[in-house]
Amino acid sequence: MAIDYDRLMARAFPEITCSYGWRDSALYALGLGIGSDPLAADELRFVYEKEIQAMPSMAVVLGHPGFWVSDPDAGIDYRKVVHGEQSLVIHAPLAPEAKLIARNSIDEIIDKGEGRGAILRVRRDLHDAETGTLQSSQVMSMFCRGDGGFGGPSTGRPVPAVTIPDRAPDRTMIRSTLPQAALIYRLSADLNPLHADPEVARGAGFDRPIFHGLGTYGVACHSLIVACADGQAAGLTSMDCRFTAPFFPGETLRTDIWQEDGAALFRCTAVERDKVVLDRGRAEFTQA
């Protein structure tokens, strides 16, 4: 079954109400490896209930509509879908405890052509359930490798291109991760067995379970906050990047940062394999 452009664009998602407390915020941070140095203030403030902050990147796991791309009526070969890019715009800091309403919608579908796949962008807006305030807007871009050539538009809205400077980074942050990182992180997010079951991972072509892409995104987010906002979560206002390769629990993530035109451009590398896992990253912060 091929993608029906009009039908998929019109797909309706039910509103999702999500409530969480400080324990959930702390569990999410622990899944990113935050707290490995319990004496460091820029780690403790995300995992200890006294004046706890929520990691801004936790917004990307709240109100997820589930693995709907596997529904037969979606017309998508879900076995060939990979997470391509992630954008997050923060309109109000994420509270460590809150009740939010998530509204998901299809934002854009781009037909790259027969044999070249399609790009599917899903938008999610999170609103405070009591005040209606828009907390964040995010877009997940999925590359549907087996679904090109269905007759949809071949181009989409212009997306600002990020070019990493051809010079040494202005700042580099190094973070190690735990071998059990994916097992902790999945309790806050995606329960896909690819991140827990060695047999499933081998069936997908990996020698062991991989870390969640959005988990890697979260580790990078913490490095950016420490490097560019003195560890203050409220300083981050946006974060975009492209996923380029899997990251494995227990590996070390190096985040190289370049200050350009008022933004932090970044690239993340799995140190042990010297493999770029996040690229063309851009983060913005409030001006001091």
C-alpha positions in Angstrom: 0.0 0.0 0.0 1.5 3.3 -1.1 1.2 6.7 0.7 -2.0 8.5 0.0 -0.8 12.1 0.3 -4.2 13.8 0.9 -5.3 11.1 3.4 -2.0 11.2 5.3 -1.9 15.0 5.5 -5.4 14.9 6.9 -4.7 12.2 9.5 -6.2 13.2 12.9 -4.4 12.4 16.1 -6.2 12.5 19.4 -5.1 15.0 22.0 -2.8 13.4 24.6 -2.8 14.6 28.2 0.4 13.9 30.0 1.1 14.5 33.7 4.5 14.1 35.3 6.2 14.9 38.6 9.7 15.7 39.7 10.5 11.9 40.0 9.8 11.6 36.2 12.0 14.6 35.5 14.8 13.1 37.6 14.4 9.6 35.9 14.6 11.2 32.5 17.9 13.0 33.4 19.3 9.8 35.0 18.6 8.0 31.7 20.9 10.6 30.0 23.7 9.8 32.5 23.2 13.1 34.4 24.2 12.6 38.0 27.4 10.6 37.3 29.1 13.2 39.4 26.8 13.7 42.4 29.0 16.6 43.6 28.6 18.7 40.4 25.9 21.4 40.7 25.2 21.3 37.0 24.2 17.6 37.3 22.6 17.6 40.8 20.1 20.3 39.9 18.4 17.9 37.4 18.2 14.8 39.6 17.7 16.1 43.2 14.2 17.3 44.2 15.6 20.4 46.0 15.1 23.2 43.4 15.1 20.7 40.6 15.1 21.7 37.0 13.6 19.8 34.1 15.8 19.0 31.1 14.4 21.0 28.2 14.9 18.1 25.9 12.4 16.0 28.0 9.7 17.8 25.9 10.4 15.5 23.0 9.3 12.4 24.9 6.0 14.0 26.3 2.8 13.4 24.3 4.3 11.1 21.7 1.5 9.6 19.5 3.0 6.1 19.5 4.3 4.0 16.6 1.4 4.9 14.3 3.5 4.6 11.1 3.0 0.9 11.4 -0.8 1.2 10.9 -1.7 -0.3 7.6 -3.8 2.7 6.5 -0.7 5.0 6.8 0.7 3.3 3.7 4.3 3.5 5.1 6.8 0.7 5.1 7.6 1.2 8.8 10.5 -1.3 8.7 12.4 1.2 6.6 11.7 4.3 8.6 14.5 6.1 10.4 14.6 9.3 12.5 16.2 11.9 10.3 16.0 15.3 12.1 14.6 16.8 15.3 13.8 20.4 16.0 12.6 21.9 19.3 11.5 25.5 19.9 10.9 26.4 23.6 8.4 29.1 24.2 8.3 28.7 28.0 10.7 26.7 30.3 9.6 23.1 30.9 8.5 22.8 34.6 9.8 19.9 36.6 6.1 19.0 37.4 3.2 19.8 35.1 0.1 18.6 33.2 0.4 19.2 29.5 -1.7 18.6 26.4 0.0 17.4 23.3 -1.4 18.1 19.8 0.2 16.1 17.0 -0.3 16.7 13.3 1.3 15.9 10.0 3.3 18.9 9.1 4.8 18.0 5.7 5.3 15.1 3.3 8.0 15.3 0.6 8.3 12.7 -2.2 11.9 12.3 -3.1 11.0 10.0 -6.0 10.9 6.3 -6.8 13.7 4.5 -5.1 14.7 7.6 -3.1 12.2 7.6 -0.3 10.1 10.2 1.3 10.4 12.7 4.2 7.6 12.8 6.7 7.5 15.6 9.3 5.3 15.4 12.3 4.6 18.4 14.5 3.8 18.4 18.2 2.8 21.4 20.3 2.7 21.1 24.0 0.3 23.3 26.0 -0.1 23.8 29.7 -3.3 22.1 30.6 -4.4 24.7 33.0 -3.4 28.0 31.3 -3.3 26.9 27.7 0.2 28.4 27.4 2.2 27.0 24.5 5.3 25.4 26.2 7.1 24.1 23.1 6.8 23.3 19.4 8.7 20.5 17.9 9.1 18.7 14.5 10.3 15.2 14.1 11.5 14.4 10.5 11.4 10.8 9.5 13.1 9.4 6.4 10.8 6.8 4.9 13.3 4.9 2.8 10.8 2.6 1.0 8.0 5.1 0.2 9.1 7.4 -2.6 7.3 7.8 -5.9 3.7 8.2 -4.6 3.1 11.4 -6.5 3.4 13.9 -3.7 5.3 17.3 -3.8 9.0 17.0 -4.4 10.0 20.0 -2.3 8.9 21.4 1.0 9.1 24.6 2.9 12.6 26.1 3.1 14.6 24.8 6.0 17.6 26.9 7.2 20.8 25.1 6.3 23.4 24.6 9.0 27.0 24.5 8.0 29.6 23.5 10.6 32.6 25.8 10.4 35.8 24.5 9.0 37.9 25.3 12.0 38.6 24.0 15.5 35.5 24.2 17.8 35.3 27.0 20.4 34.3 24.5 23.1 34.2 20.8 23.5 32.2 18.8 26.0 32.9 15.2 26.9 30.2 12.9 28.5 30.5 9.2 29.2 27.3 7.1 29.2 26.4 4.0 31.2 26.2 0.6 29.7 22.6 0.4 31.0 21.7 3.9 29.7 19.1 2.7 27.2 17.4 0.5 29.8 17.0 3.5 32.1 16.1 6.0 29.3 13.4 3.7 27.8 11.4 4.0 31.1 10.8 7.7 30.2 10.4 7.2 26.5 10.3 4.6 23.7 9.9 1.0 24.8 11.1 -0.3 21.4 12.9 -3.6 22.1 15.7 -2.5 19.7 17.0 -0.6 22.7 16.8 -3.5 25.2 16.7 -6.9 23.5 20.1 -8.2 22.1 18.2 -10.6 19.8 16.0 -7.9 18.3 19.1 -5.7 17.9 21.0 -8.4 16.0 17.9 -8.9 13.8 18.2 -5.2 12.9 21.9 -5.5 12.0 23.5 -4.4 15.3 25.7 -6.4 17.6 23.9 -5.0 20.6 21.0 -2.7 21.5 21.5 0.9 20.5 20.8 4.0 22.4 17.7 6.0 21.5 18.4 8.8 19.0 16.4 11.2 21.2 18.5 10.0 24.2 21.6 11.0 22.4 19.9 14.3 21.6 19.3 14.7 25.3 22.9 14.0 26.3 24.0 16.7 23.8 21.4 19.1 25.2 22.9 18.8 28.7 26.4 19.5 27.3 25.1 22.6 25.5 23.3 23.9 28.6 26.5 23.5 30.7 28.7 25.0 28.0 26.5 27.9 26.9 24.0 28.6 29.7 26.0 28.0 32.9 23.9 24.9 33.5 20.6 26.8 33.6 17.9 24.9 31.7 15.8 28.1 31.1 18.6 29.5 29.0 17.9 27.2 26.0 15.3 28.4 23.5 15.8 26.0 20.6 17.7 23.0 19.5 17.8 21.3 16.1 20.0 18.6 14.6 20.3 15.7 12.2 20.8 12.1 13.2 23.6 10.5 11.2 24.5 7.2 12.9 23.6 5.1 15.9 25.1 5.6 19.4 25.6 2.7 21.8 25.1 2.7 25.5 28.4 2.9 27.3 30.1 5.0 24.7 31.5 8.5 25.2 29.8 11.4 23.4 31.9 14.4 22.4 30.0 17.6 21.6 32.0 20.1 19.6 30.5 23.6 19.7 31.1 26.7 17.5 29.7 30.1 18.4 28.4 31.7 15.2 26.0 34.6 14.7 24.5 34.4 18.1 23.9 30.7 18.0 25.8 27.5 19.1 26.4 25.2 16.2 27.3 21.7 17.2 28.3 18.2 16.1 28.4 15.1 18.3 30.8 12.2 17.9 31.0 8.7 19.4 34.6 8.9 20.7 35.4 5.2 20.7 34.5 4.7 17.0 35.3 8.3 15.9 31.8 8.3 14.3 29.6 11.4 13.9 26.2 10.6 15.4 24.5 14.0 15.4 25.4 16.7 12.8 24.4 20.1 11.6 23.2 21.0 15.1 22.1 24.5 16.0 21.0 25.7 19.5 19.9 29.2 20.6 19.9 30.7 24.1 18.5 33.7 25.8 20.8 36.7 25.8 22.3 37.5 29.1 
